[in-house]
């Protein structure tokens, strides 16, 4: 059970770090592409999806883990 608790405690921080890494990767791509506006549109959609996963899905999942 301690492992689950540690994972539940660390998951939000790791998800935020992943979000930051993806943002940085997109910035590198934007600098290198001839179509930066198109990449920004893709980035916007990807980041919206990741935010939803982080705020809704992970939140619900962690609540369920903590109840059991």
GIMODA-V967489 format. One record per residue. SS is DSSP state (a for helix, b for strand, c for the rest). BURIAL is + if it has 9 or more other ideal C-beta (glycine too) atoms within 8 Angstrom, else -. D_LAST is the distance of its C-alpha to the last C-alpha in Angstrom with 1 decimal. Layout:
BEGIN
ss;burial;d_last
SS;BURIAL;D_LAST
SS;BURIAL;D_LAST
END
This chain:
BEGIN
ss;burial;d_last
c;-;9.3
a;-;12.0
a;-;13.1
a;-;10.1
a;+;10.4
a;-;14.1
a;-;13.9
a;+;12.0
a;-;14.6
a;-;17.5
a;+;17.0
a;+;18.6
a;-;21.5
a;-;22.0
a;+;22.1
a;+;24.6
a;-;26.7
a;+;26.8
a;+;27.9
a;-;30.6
a;-;31.7
a;+;32.1
a;+;34.1
a;-;36.4
a;-;36.9
a;+;37.9
a;-;40.3
a;-;42.0
a;+;42.4
a;+;43.8
a;-;46.4
a;-;47.5
c;+;47.7
c;-;50.7
c;-;48.4
a;+;46.2
a;-;45.7
a;-;44.3
a;+;41.9
a;+;40.8
a;-;40.1
a;+;37.9
a;+;36.2
a;-;35.6
a;-;33.9
a;+;31.8
a;+;30.7
a;-;29.9
a;-;27.6
a;+;25.9
a;+;25.5
a;+;23.9
a;+;21.4
a;+;20.7
a;-;20.5
a;-;19.0
a;-;17.2
a;+;15.6
a;+;14.7
a;-;12.9
a;-;11.2
a;+;10.1
a;-;8.9
a;-;6.6
a;+;5.5
a;-;5.5
a;-;3.8
c;-;0.0
END
